[in-house]
Amino acid sequence: LIQLGHKHIAGVFKADDYQGKERHKGYVKALQEAGYAYDPDMVVWFHTEDREIKPANMILQMKQSGKEMDAVVCYNDQIALSVMMKLQKNGISVPQNISITGYDNSFLAQFNSIPLTTIAHPQEKLGEMAGQLLLEKIKGIPEEQSAIPRLIEPELIIGKSCMRR
């Protein structure tokens, strides 16, 4: 989003799990590295039980209140799609008026009228790595001699939910 010229990027993150907090940290880091000030008023936190309604309603409310916002980074694809639908139902076009990104590259991201820009989260690869690590532990291979990588590089999947500003 920053490379596309967005300057007012809201974030939607899940408060009651580790991934939500880590994704928020990544959001803050990206803003800081771009020289943008972090504004806590541009962040919507939600809990599992209010995920169906709160994120989309809060982003719509922010947009309608005149809050300067040209993009939204969402915790996952499901949240991104609900935000996108809520905005579109209220006359706010994606990506013309606002860009939206998700995370996880779920099947929902691609089978939508506007394919979502998202980050691939290779769950199958993570499971494979976990199995290999477990086998190493069983064999008594010390951590420092492990041949299994601990980091998977994210893959950006470019859809049609973002545009240059």
C-alpha positions in Angstrom: 0.0 0.0 0.0 2.8 2.4 0.8 4.5 1.6 -2.5 1.2 2.4 -4.2 1.2 5.9 -2.6 -1.2 5.4 0.2 -0.6 7.7 3.2 -3.6 7.2 5.4 -3.8 3.5 6.1 -6.2 2.1 8.7 -5.7 -1.3 10.3 -8.1 -3.9 11.6 -6.6 -6.5 14.0 -7.8 -9.2 16.3 -7.1 -8.4 19.9 -7.6 -11.9 21.4 -4.9 -13.8 19.6 -1.2 -13.8 19.1 -1.4 -13.4 15.3 -3.5 -10.3 15.6 -0.9 -8.7 17.9 2.0 -9.7 15.6 0.2 -8.4 12.5 -0.4 -5.1 14.3 3.3 -4.9 15.1 4.1 -5.4 11.4 1.6 -2.7 10.5 3.2 -0.2 13.0 6.7 -1.1 11.8 5.8 -0.6 8.1 4.3 2.8 8.9 7.4 3.9 10.9 9.8 2.7 8.2 7.9 4.8 5.7 8.2 7.8 7.9 4.4 7.9 8.7 3.2 8.6 12.2 1.3 5.8 14.0 -2.2 7.0 14.8 -4.1 4.6 17.3 -7.3 6.2 16.1 -6.7 4.5 12.7 -6.8 1.1 14.3 -9.8 -1.1 14.9 -9.4 -3.9 17.4 -11.9 -6.7 17.6 -12.5 -9.9 19.5 -13.6 -13.3 18.1 -17.2 -12.7 19.3 -17.6 -9.4 17.5 -15.7 -10.2 14.2 -19.0 -10.4 12.2 -20.0 -6.8 12.8 -17.5 -4.6 14.5 -14.6 -4.3 12.0 -16.8 -3.4 9.0 -19.0 -1.1 11.0 -16.1 0.7 12.6 -14.3 1.3 9.2 -17.5 2.5 7.7 -18.0 4.9 10.6 -14.5 6.2 10.3 -14.8 6.8 6.6 -18.2 8.5 6.9 -17.0 10.7 9.8 -14.5 12.3 7.4 -11.5 10.5 8.8 -8.8 10.7 6.1 -8.3 7.1 5.0 -7.2 5.8 1.6 -6.5 2.2 2.5 -7.3 -0.6 5.1 -5.0 -3.4 6.1 -7.2 -6.3 7.5 -6.3 -9.1 9.9 -7.4 -11.7 7.4 -9.3 -12.2 4.2 -12.7 -12.8 5.9 -12.5 -9.4 7.6 -11.3 -7.7 4.5 -14.2 -9.0 2.5 -16.7 -8.0 5.1 -15.2 -4.5 5.2 -15.3 -4.3 1.4 -18.9 -5.4 1.2 -20.0 -2.9 3.9 -18.2 0.0 2.2 -19.6 -0.9 -1.2 -23.2 -1.2 0.2 -22.7 2.4 1.4 -21.5 3.8 -1.8 -17.7 3.7 -1.2 -16.0 2.0 -4.1 -13.1 -0.4 -3.8 -10.5 0.2 -5.0 -11.5 3.6 -6.5 -12.2 5.3 -3.2 -10.3 3.0 -0.8 -7.8 0.1 -1.2 -8.2 -3.0 1.0 -5.8 -5.9 1.8 -6.3 -9.1 3.6 -4.1 -11.9 4.9 -4.1 -15.7 4.4 -4.8 -16.0 0.7 -7.9 -18.0 1.5 -10.2 -19.2 -1.2 -12.5 -16.3 -0.3 -9.9 -13.9 -1.6 -10.0 -15.1 -5.2 -13.7 -16.0 -5.6 -15.0 -12.5 -5.1 -16.3 -9.9 -7.6 -13.1 -8.0 -6.7 -10.2 -10.4 -6.1 -8.5 -9.4 -2.9 -4.9 -8.3 -2.6 -3.6 -10.6 0.2 -0.6 -12.3 1.7 -0.1 -16.1 1.2 0.1 -17.9 4.5 1.3 -21.4 3.5 -0.4 -23.5 6.2 0.6 -26.8 4.4 4.3 -25.7 4.4 4.0 -24.8 8.1 2.6 -28.2 8.9 5.4 -29.9 7.0 8.1 -27.8 8.8 6.5 -28.7 12.2 6.6 -32.4 11.3 10.3 -32.1 10.3 11.1 -30.3 13.5 9.4 -32.9 15.5 11.4 -35.7 13.8 14.6 -33.8 14.5 13.6 -33.5 18.2 12.9 -37.3 18.3 16.3 -38.0 16.8 17.9 -35.7 19.4 19.3 -33.2 16.9 20.3 -30.1 18.8 18.6 -26.8 17.8 21.8 -25.2 16.5 22.3 -28.2 14.1 18.8 -28.2 12.7 18.4 -28.0 9.0 14.8 -26.8 9.1 14.2 -23.1 8.4 12.2 -21.2 11.1 11.0 -18.4 8.8 8.8 -18.5 5.8 9.0 -15.5 3.5 5.5 -14.0 2.9 4.2 -13.9 -0.6 2.1 -10.9 -1.8 -0.8 -12.0 -4.0 -1.9 -9.0 -6.0 -5.7 -8.8 -6.6 -7.8 -5.9 -7.7 -8.7 -4.5 -4.3 -5.9 -1.9 -4.3 -4.9 0.9 -6.7 -2.2 3.5 -7.0 -3.0 6.9 -5.3 
